[in-house]
Amino acid sequence: MPARRRNHVKKKERRRPWPYVVTLFFTMALAFYFFYPSVWSGNGKLTIAASGKEKEVYLVTFDPSAETVTTVIFPGNTSVNAANNFGTWQLGSIWELGFSEGLEGELLVNTLMKTFGLPIEAWGESNGSLISIIVTRKTNLTIKDRAKLLFAYLRIGESGKRTINATETGFLKNVTLPGGGSGYEPKDEVPKSLLRFFSDIQVSQERARVRIVNKSGNGLLNDQVGKVIEVLGTKIVSVDRESSEKFDCQVVTNSAKITQAKLAQLFSCKKERAKDLAEGEIDFVFGEDFSKRF
């Protein structure tokens, strides 16, 4: 019998899945980076208000351009004017008050801005280090923020980390608290030695000119809002009081996008565009609803 011919059947080459997995991973990573919500842009300064275990409060400022982290410690027995019209409280009690009222750390942030005039974007729990804020569950920092902060923080050497006690800066004065006992109150002006840690060079370089338009019926807000804006590094050219209206706040501009984004983030305002404003002009407009929460 003739020998049977052997049919050599080629085996189909199996496609390796890893190129598709890698492509999918990078696609998801890019989507995460560009579209996931974020408190911090990753470029300018970021200041976080953090509550400590002993009711002390930390203001942790991260400056990526200078590769520094500055922590200012405020004692819990500092008398402050609480936001949301809660009246006078000790600073160390604001964190718990915020969570009991459903306002979380926003109450601490707004109270500090209102009382001290310092720009603050984020909040969290801390033992005084930036790492402890990154890993805590109680924070408004998103996963994206935490990842960016962690990578940036790891590049900072020990020489770039400093801790300052607010009681040693001349910013606080000794007082007797309303309930008895000794404590502190902030002075009217923030010392220049502290101001430099909270100003933002990106904002100051934009050279925006801000007009405050107060439609809240509360004249005290002019100074409280104005201090934050000036410390940030921009200039207030006028303050106008107009008839009260029931709305929150808007940051309106035609060109000064960096300063607009920063102010909108700090005060939780809407961003609006107005073509009739000149180059570098910003209208910061707030109404009755803003007065109730700040």
C-alpha positions, 0 to 999 in steps of 0.5 A: 500500500502506498504510504499515507501522506502526512498532512502537516497542519499548521497550528494557529499562532496564539495572539498574546493578550498583553499588548491589548492589556497595556494599551487598555491600561494606558488609555484608562490612566490617561482618562483618569488623569484628564477627566477624574475630578480634582481639588488641586491642579498640580501646578500652583500652591495647595494649602490644606486645613487639617484637624489634629488628635489634640484639637490643634489645627494644621495649615499645610502648604505644599509648593511644587515649584519650590519643592517645599512643605510648610506646616503652621500649627494653631492651638485649639484654644484659639478664638475664631468667628465660625463660618455659617453664622455659628458665632464665636467658637474655639478653633479646636471644636470647629472640626467636630461641629462641621461634621455634626452639622453635615458640613464636614471639613468645609466649615473648618476651611471657611472659618479659617479663611474668614478669621485669618484671611488665608487662602485654603483649598482642601481639608483633612485629618492629620498628625501634622504630616502631609502623608497623614492627610494623603492617607486619611479617609476624612478629606476632600482630596480625590484619589487623583489629588492624593496620587499627585501629592504623593509623587510630588512629596517624595521628591522633597528632601528634609531641607524643604520641610518646615514647621512653624508654631503660630504662637511664635509668629506674633500673629496670635495674642493671649486673651481670656476666653468667654468661658474662662481660661486662657487662649488666643485671638488672631491679630488684625494683620497676618505677619509678613513672615507667614504671608509668603507661604500662602501667596501664589506666584502663578496668580501674582504673575497674571496681574489680575485686577479684582472688583468686589461686588457685594450683593449680600447685604453684609458689609463685613464680608468686604474685608473678610473676602478682600483679605483672602484675595490680596494674600493670594497675590492679586489686587483689589481695585474697587469694592461696590455694594449693590442691592441684595440678591439671593444667589451664592457667588460668581467669579467673572472674567474674560481673560484672567483664567488662572486667578478665576479658577483659583478664586472659584476653587477657594470660595466654591463659586461659579465661573462666568465669562463676560466679554465686556470686561477688559484684559485682566479684569475680574468681578467677584460677585456674591449674594445673600446665600454666600453670606449665610455659608461664609 
